[in-house]
């Protein structure tokens, strides 16, 4: 029997690997062997030298390797209206944004805005993100070209002013789901904007598609008090009750925001295994309120972290979002022990992956999972000295500390340089579109 080293595609080495496996193992002097985009082996670098002969090697000496971050809620192309409407409540904000979007959006503009979003997210260590927006087929193709992992799909909404666009119906939804069913890096889901922008007929159709295809269902829920009033007028119940009535709560459901929940609603989310996308910056900026995240977690609700769109955040920095999530919950509960750093980093990684039904593929660095990872330079002044990695990742890190990003074994950013997206060209086109927006 031969003991010759095994040929593999890629060997990745680094000083430290934070795995986020069940045991929360942190490896020193570690290496990952990657084959066909998946982690084949993980262990000591010295052992790796004798086991494998890599076709290519990435040596991240002095760096910390973490699982790629998972952004569980966003509207990518809203980067194009970042900073256009600020300092107002959700309902007024939506009224203005929808008017501008109705005049602005096209397949071309949405792709540019989405490419800009992917660049920003990659710079912050995000390797997988959910998107709810128009022209999702074109955005999906753009993400494939970039090598970015996307969760998106047919999005149902009945919003005045958008009737002339390629609005989702049953046949369009089926066409998308059939086409992207087994496409790498594409994870189709079924989406409804909200219970206040969908009729009972549409919710029945959504339920049918979700059940037939066994896919993730995504919607906004209980984001603001104004929404609660609109849903009560339209359906005679609060948003969670409406979704429950249509059988749209469960382990394959992800609800964005959930700021205004009763005790009974939190218990129902826990009972059904429904996940929540927590977006603290957007909720605070739109004065929607503060979600009861500590109480949700205490009852067993799975919570991931999302940025929401860049028009209401106004950035796509998940590390900042995580820090805010931790600090605000400590402040509102009066308990400094709630949302400790390790748990918040879990929300950014494996919990977010679970929320999107992908915890068997991403969210941790383990054998059999995709090689989705980010490389952090812990030698920067703001991360020196380091007593606890989780503490620095949540309370001290800046996006500029992210050096490299890999998705499915492919480097998309190396030494802060984009490898699959033309950042200069995308920024130039986004600025050109902004000139058109100012004419509206």
C-alpha positions as CSV (number, residue, x, y, z in Angstrom):
1,X,0.0,0.0,0.0
2,X,1.4,3.3,-1.1
3,X,2.0,6.1,1.4
4,X,2.6,8.7,-1.3
5,X,1.0,12.1,-0.8
6,X,-2.5,12.4,-2.4
7,X,-2.9,14.9,-5.2
8,X,-5.5,17.6,-4.4
9,X,-6.6,20.8,-5.9
10,X,-5.9,23.2,-3.1
11,X,-4.2,23.4,0.3
12,X,-5.0,26.3,2.5
13,X,-2.8,27.1,5.5
14,X,-3.1,29.7,8.3
15,X,-2.0,30.3,11.8
16,X,-5.6,29.9,13.2
17,X,-8.8,28.3,11.9
18,X,-12.1,29.1,13.7
19,X,-14.2,26.2,12.7
20,X,-17.6,26.9,14.2
21,X,-18.3,23.2,14.4
22,X,-20.5,21.9,17.3
23,X,-17.5,21.7,19.6
24,X,-16.4,25.3,18.5
25,X,-12.9,24.0,17.8
26,X,-10.2,26.6,17.2
27,X,-7.2,25.1,15.4
28,X,-3.7,26.5,15.5
29,X,-1.1,26.0,12.8
30,X,-3.9,24.6,10.7
31,X,-4.5,23.5,7.2
32,X,-7.5,22.7,5.0
33,X,-7.4,20.4,2.0
34,X,-9.9,21.4,-0.7
35,X,-11.2,19.3,-3.6
36,X,-14.0,20.2,-6.0
37,X,-14.8,23.2,-3.9
38,X,-15.4,21.2,-0.7
39,X,-13.2,20.7,2.4
40,X,-11.7,17.2,2.1
41,X,-9.6,17.3,5.3
42,X,-8.7,19.7,8.1
43,X,-5.9,19.5,10.6
44,X,-2.3,20.3,11.4
45,X,-0.3,21.9,8.7
46,X,2.7,19.6,9.3
47,X,0.5,16.5,8.8
48,X,-0.9,18.1,5.7
49,X,2.5,18.3,4.1
50,X,2.9,14.6,4.3
51,X,-0.6,13.7,3.2
52,X,-1.2,15.9,0.2
53,X,0.4,17.3,-3.0
54,X,-1.7,20.3,-3.9
55,X,-2.0,21.8,-7.4
56,X,-2.2,25.2,-5.8
57,X,-1.5,26.5,-2.3
58,X,-2.6,29.5,-0.4
59,X,-0.5,30.4,2.6
60,X,-2.2,32.8,5.0
61,X,0.6,32.9,7.5
62,X,-0.1,35.0,10.5
63,X,-3.8,35.2,9.5
64,X,-7.1,33.9,11.0
65,X,-9.4,31.9,8.8
66,X,-13.1,32.0,9.6
67,X,-16.2,30.6,7.9
68,X,-17.7,33.0,5.4
69,X,-20.4,35.2,6.8
70,X,-24.1,34.6,6.0
71,X,-26.3,37.7,5.3
72,X,-29.8,36.4,5.9
73,X,-31.7,39.4,4.6
74,X,-31.1,42.1,2.0
75,X,-32.2,43.9,-1.2
76,X,-29.0,44.0,-3.1
77,X,-29.7,46.5,-5.9
78,X,-30.9,49.1,-3.3
79,X,-27.2,50.2,-3.2
80,X,-28.2,52.4,-6.1
81,X,-30.5,54.5,-3.8
82,X,-28.1,54.5,-0.8
83,X,-28.5,57.8,1.1
84,X,-31.3,59.0,-1.1
85,X,-34.0,58.9,1.6
86,X,-32.9,59.2,5.2
87,X,-34.3,60.2,8.6
88,X,-37.9,59.2,8.2
89,X,-40.2,56.4,9.3
90,X,-40.7,53.1,7.3
91,X,-44.0,54.0,5.7
92,X,-42.8,57.4,4.4
93,X,-39.4,55.9,3.4
94,X,-41.2,53.1,1.4
95,X,-43.5,55.6,-0.4
96,X,-40.5,57.6,-1.7
97,X,-38.3,54.6,-2.4
98,X,-41.0,52.8,-4.4
99,X,-41.6,55.9,-6.5
100,X,-38.0,56.2,-7.4
101,X,-37.6,52.4,-8.0
102,X,-40.6,52.3,-10.3
103,X,-38.8,54.8,-12.6
104,X,-35.3,53.5,-12.1
105,X,-35.3,49.7,-12.2
106,X,-34.5,47.7,-15.3
107,X,-32.6,44.4,-15.7
108,X,-29.4,46.4,-16.4
109,X,-29.7,48.8,-13.4
110,X,-30.6,46.0,-11.0
111,X,-27.5,44.0,-12.1
112,X,-25.2,46.9,-11.6
113,X,-26.7,47.6,-8.1
114,X,-26.3,43.9,-7.3
115,X,-22.7,43.7,-8.5
116,X,-22.0,46.7,-6.3
117,X,-23.6,44.9,-3.3
118,X,-21.6,41.8,-3.9
119,X,-18.3,43.8,-4.0
120,X,-19.2,45.5,-0.7
121,X,-20.3,42.2,0.9
122,X,-17.1,40.4,-0.2
123,X,-15.0,43.2,1.3
124,X,-16.7,42.5,4.6
125,X,-16.2,38.7,4.5
126,X,-19.7,37.7,3.4
127,X,-19.9,34.6,1.2
128,X,-23.6,33.9,1.1
129,X,-26.5,36.4,1.0
130,X,-30.2,36.4,0.5
131,X,-31.7,38.8,-2.0
132,X,-35.3,39.9,-2.4
133,X,-35.7,42.2,-5.4
134,X,-37.0,42.6,-8.9
135,X,-35.3,40.8,-11.9
136,X,-34.1,38.0,-9.7
137,X,-33.2,35.8,-12.7
138,X,-30.8,38.4,-14.0
139,X,-29.3,38.9,-10.5
140,X,-28.9,35.2,-10.2
141,X,-26.9,35.0,-13.4
142,X,-24.8,38.0,-12.2
143,X,-24.0,36.2,-9.0
144,X,-23.0,33.0,-10.9
145,X,-20.6,35.0,-13.1
146,X,-19.1,36.5,-9.9
147,X,-18.9,33.1,-8.1
148,X,-21.0,34.5,-5.2
149,X,-23.4,32.2,-3.3
150,X,-27.0,33.5,-3.5
151,X,-30.3,32.7,-1.9
152,X,-33.1,34.2,-4.0
153,X,-36.1,33.3,-6.1
154,X,-39.6,34.1,-7.2
155,X,-40.8,37.1,-5.2
156,X,-44.5,37.9,-5.0
157,X,-45.8,41.4,-4.3
158,X,-48.7,43.6,-5.2
159,X,-47.2,47.0,-5.1
160,X,-48.8,50.0,-6.9
161,X,-46.5,51.3,-9.6
162,X,-44.8,48.0,-10.4
163,X,-47.5,46.5,-12.5
164,X,-45.6,46.9,-15.8
165,X,-42.5,45.0,-14.6
166,X,-42.0,41.3,-15.1
167,X,-44.1,40.6,-11.9
168,X,-43.9,37.1,-10.6
169,X,-46.8,34.7,-11.4
170,X,-47.0,30.9,-11.2
171,X,-45.5,30.2,-14.6
172,X,-42.6,32.6,-14.1
173,X,-41.9,31.1,-10.7
174,X,-41.9,27.5,-12.1
175,X,-39.6,28.6,-15.0
176,X,-37.1,30.0,-12.5
177,X,-37.3,27.1,-10.1
178,X,-36.9,24.5,-12.9
179,X,-33.9,26.3,-14.4
180,X,-31.9,26.9,-11.2
181,X,-32.9,23.7,-9.4
182,X,-29.4,22.2,-9.4
183,X,-27.1,25.1,-10.3
184,X,-24.0,25.4,-8.1
185,X,-24.0,28.4,-5.7
186,X,-27.7,29.1,-6.4
187,X,-30.2,28.3,-3.7
188,X,-33.7,29.0,-4.9
189,X,-36.4,30.0,-2.4
190,X,-40.0,31.3,-2.6
191,X,-40.6,34.9,-1.4
192,X,-43.5,37.2,-0.6
193,X,-42.8,40.8,0.2
194,X,-45.1,40.9,3.1
195,X,-48.6,40.1,4.3
196,X,-49.6,43.8,3.7
197,X,-48.5,43.6,0.0
198,X,-50.0,40.2,-0.8
199,X,-53.6,39.1,-1.1
200,X,-55.0,35.8,0.3
201,X,-55.0,34.4,-3.2
202,X,-51.3,35.2,-3.6
203,X,-50.5,33.7,-0.2
204,X,-52.3,30.5,-1.2
205,X,-50.2,30.3,-4.3
206,X,-47.1,30.9,-2.3
207,X,-48.1,28.1,0.1
208,X,-48.7,25.8,-2.8
209,X,-45.2,26.5,-4.3
210,X,-43.5,26.1,-1.0
211,X,-45.1,22.8,-0.3
212,X,-44.6,21.4,-3.8
213,X,-40.9,22.3,-4.0
214,X,-39.9,21.9,-0.4
215,X,-38.1,25.2,-0.5
216,X,-37.3,28.0,1.9
217,X,-40.0,30.6,2.3
218,X,-39.0,34.2,3.0
219,X,-41.0,37.3,3.9
220,X,-41.0,40.5,5.9
221,X,-43.0,40.3,9.1
222,X,-43.9,42.6,12.0
223,X,-41.3,45.2,11.1
224,X,-43.2,48.3,12.2
225,X,-46.3,49.4,14.1
226,X,-47.6,50.9,10.9
227,X,-47.3,47.4,9.2
228,X,-49.3,45.8,12.0
229,X,-52.1,48.3,11.4
230,X,-52.1,47.7,7.6
231,X,-52.1,43.9,8.0
232,X,-54.9,44.2,10.6
233,X,-57.0,46.2,8.1
234,X,-56.3,43.9,5.2
235,X,-56.5,40.4,6.9
236,X,-58.1,41.1,10.3
237,X,-55.1,39.6,12.1
238,X,-51.5,40.4,12.9
239,X,-48.8,39.2,10.5
240,X,-47.7,36.1,12.4
241,X,-51.2,34.9,12.7
242,X,-51.8,35.5,9.0
243,X,-48.8,33.4,8.0
244,X,-49.8,30.7,10.5
245,X,-53.3,30.6,9.0
246,X,-51.8,29.9,5.6
247,X,-49.4,27.3,6.9
248,X,-46.4,29.5,6.2
249,X,-44.6,29.1,9.5
250,X,-42.1,26.3,10.1
251,X,-38.6,25.0,9.8
252,X,-38.4,26.2,6.1
253,X,-39.5,29.7,6.9
254,X,-37.3,32.8,7.4
255,X,-39.0,36.0,8.7
256,X,-37.2,39.3,8.3
257,X,-37.3,41.8,11.2
258,X,-39.9,40.5,13.7
259,X,-39.5,43.7,15.7
260,X,-43.0,43.8,17.2
261,X,-43.8,40.3,18.6
262,X,-46.0,39.3,21.5
263,X,-44.9,36.7,24.0
264,X,-47.4,34.3,22.3
265,X,-45.9,35.0,18.8
266,X,-42.4,34.3,20.0
267,X,-43.5,31.0,21.5
268,X,-45.2,30.1,18.2
269,X,-42.1,30.8,16.2
270,X,-40.1,28.6,18.6
271,X,-42.8,25.9,18.5
272,X,-42.8,25.8,14.7
273,X,-39.0,26.1,14.2
274,X,-39.4,29.4,12.3
275,X,-36.2,31.4,11.9
276,X,-35.8,35.2,12.1
277,X,-33.5,37.6,10.2
278,X,-32.4,40.3,12.7
279,X,-31.5,43.6,11.0
280,X,-30.8,46.1,13.8
281,X,-29.3,49.0,11.8
282,X,-32.3,49.2,9.5
283,X,-34.8,48.8,12.3
284,X,-33.1,51.6,14.3
285,X,-32.6,54.0,11.4
286,X,-36.3,53.7,10.3
287,X,-37.4,54.0,14.0
288,X,-39.2,50.7,13.6
289,X,-38.0,49.6,17.0
290,X,-35.8,47.0,18.6
291,X,-36.5,43.3,18.1
292,X,-36.7,41.1,21.3
293,X,-33.8,39.0,20.2
294,X,-32.6,37.9,23.6
295,X,-36.1,36.6,24.4
296,X,-36.3,34.8,21.1
297,X,-33.0,33.1,21.7
298,X,-34.0,32.2,25.2
299,X,-37.1,30.4,23.9
300,X,-35.1,28.6,21.2
301,X,-35.9,30.7,18.1
302,X,-33.1,30.5,15.6
303,X,-31.9,34.0,14.7
304,X,-29.5,35.0,11.9
305,X,-28.3,38.5,11.1
306,X,-29.0,40.5,8.0
307,X,-28.1,43.9,6.7
308,X,-31.4,44.7,4.9
309,X,-30.9,47.0,1.9
310,X,-28.3,49.7,1.6
311,X,-31.0,52.3,1.4
312,X,-32.1,51.7,4.9
313,X,-28.9,50.6,6.6
314,X,-26.8,52.2,4.8
315,X,-24.0,49.7,4.4
316,X,-23.7,45.9,4.0
317,X,-21.2,45.4,6.8
318,X,-22.2,42.3,8.7
319,X,-19.5,42.8,11.4
320,X,-20.9,46.2,12.3
321,X,-24.4,44.7,12.3
322,X,-23.3,42.0,14.7
323,X,-21.7,44.4,17.1
324,X,-24.8,46.5,17.1
325,X,-27.0,43.5,17.7
326,X,-24.9,42.5,20.7
327,X,-24.7,46.0,22.2
328,X,-28.3,47.0,21.8
329,X,-29.6,43.8,23.4
330,X,-27.3,44.3,26.4
331,X,-28.6,47.9,26.7
332,X,-32.3,47.2,26.4
333,X,-32.3,44.1,28.7
334,X,-29.9,45.5,31.3
335,X,-28.1,42.2,31.2
336,X,-24.4,42.3,29.9
337,X,-24.4,38.5,29.6
338,X,-27.0,38.3,26.8
339,X,-25.7,37.7,23.3
340,X,-22.1,36.9,24.2
341,X,-19.6,37.3,21.4
342,X,-19.4,33.6,20.5
343,X,-23.2,33.4,20.1
344,X,-23.3,36.5,17.9
345,X,-20.5,35.1,15.7
346,X,-22.6,31.9,15.5
347,X,-25.5,34.0,14.3
348,X,-23.3,35.4,11.6
349,X,-22.2,31.9,10.4
350,X,-23.8,28.6,11.3
351,X,-27.1,30.0,12.7
352,X,-27.5,32.1,9.5
353,X,-26.8,29.0,7.4
354,X,-29.5,27.1,9.4
355,X,-31.9,30.0,8.9
356,X,-31.6,29.6,5.1
357,X,-31.6,25.8,5.1
358,X,-27.9,25.5,4.2
359,X,-26.3,24.4,7.5
360,X,-25.3,21.1,5.8
361,X,-23.3,23.0,3.2
362,X,-21.9,26.2,4.8
363,X,-21.7,28.1,8.1
364,X,-18.7,26.2,9.5
365,X,-15.4,24.8,8.3
366,X,-15.8,21.1,8.4
367,X,-15.1,18.1,6.2
368,X,-17.7,17.7,3.6
369,X,-18.8,21.4,3.6
370,X,-18.1,24.0,1.0
371,X,-14.8,25.9,1.2
372,X,-16.5,29.2,1.9
373,X,-14.2,31.3,4.1
374,X,-12.7,34.6,4.9
375,X,-9.2,35.4,6.0
376,X,-8.7,38.1,8.7
377,X,-5.5,40.0,9.4
378,X,-5.3,40.0,13.2
379,X,-2.0,42.0,13.2
380,X,-3.8,45.3,12.8
381,X,-3.7,47.8,15.7
382,X,-7.4,47.4,16.5
383,X,-7.0,43.7,16.9
384,X,-3.8,43.8,19.0
385,X,-3.3,42.1,21.4
386,X,-5.8,39.2,21.1
387,X,-7.0,37.4,24.2
388,X,-10.2,36.0,22.7
389,X,-10.9,35.6,19.0
390,X,-14.7,35.9,19.3
391,X,-14.4,39.1,21.2
392,X,-12.4,40.8,18.5
393,X,-14.6,39.5,15.7
394,X,-17.6,41.1,17.3
395,X,-16.4,44.1,19.2
396,X,-13.2,45.3,17.5
397,X,-12.9,44.1,13.9
398,X,-13.3,46.5,11.0
399,X,-14.0,45.4,7.4
400,X,-10.6,46.6,6.3
401,X,-9.2,43.7,8.3
402,X,-10.7,41.2,5.9
403,X,-7.9,40.3,3.4
404,X,-9.1,37.3,1.3
405,X,-12.5,35.7,0.6
406,X,-13.1,32.2,-0.9
407,X,-16.4,30.6,-2.1
408,X,-16.5,27.0,-3.0
409,X,-12.7,26.8,-3.3
410,X,-12.4,29.9,-5.5
411,X,-10.8,33.1,-4.4
412,X,-13.0,36.1,-5.1
413,X,-10.9,38.6,-3.2
414,X,-7.2,38.4,-2.7
415,X,-5.2,40.9,-0.7
416,X,-8.3,43.2,-0.9
417,X,-8.4,43.0,-4.7
418,X,-11.5,41.8,-6.5
419,X,-10.8,38.9,-8.8
420,X,-14.1,38.1,-10.4
421,X,-15.8,41.5,-10.4
422,X,-14.6,44.7,-12.1
423,X,-15.0,47.1,-9.2
424,X,-13.8,50.2,-11.1
425,X,-16.3,49.6,-13.9
426,X,-19.2,48.8,-11.5
427,X,-18.6,51.9,-9.5
428,X,-18.5,54.1,-12.6
429,X,-21.8,52.6,-13.9
430,X,-23.4,53.1,-10.5
431,X,-22.4,56.7,-10.5
432,X,-23.8,57.2,-14.0
433,X,-27.1,55.7,-12.9
434,X,-27.1,58.0,-9.8
435,X,-27.0,60.9,-12.3
436,X,-30.3,59.6,-13.8
437,X,-31.8,59.2,-10.4
438,X,-31.2,62.9,-9.6
439,X,-33.3,63.8,-12.6
440,X,-36.4,61.9,-11.4
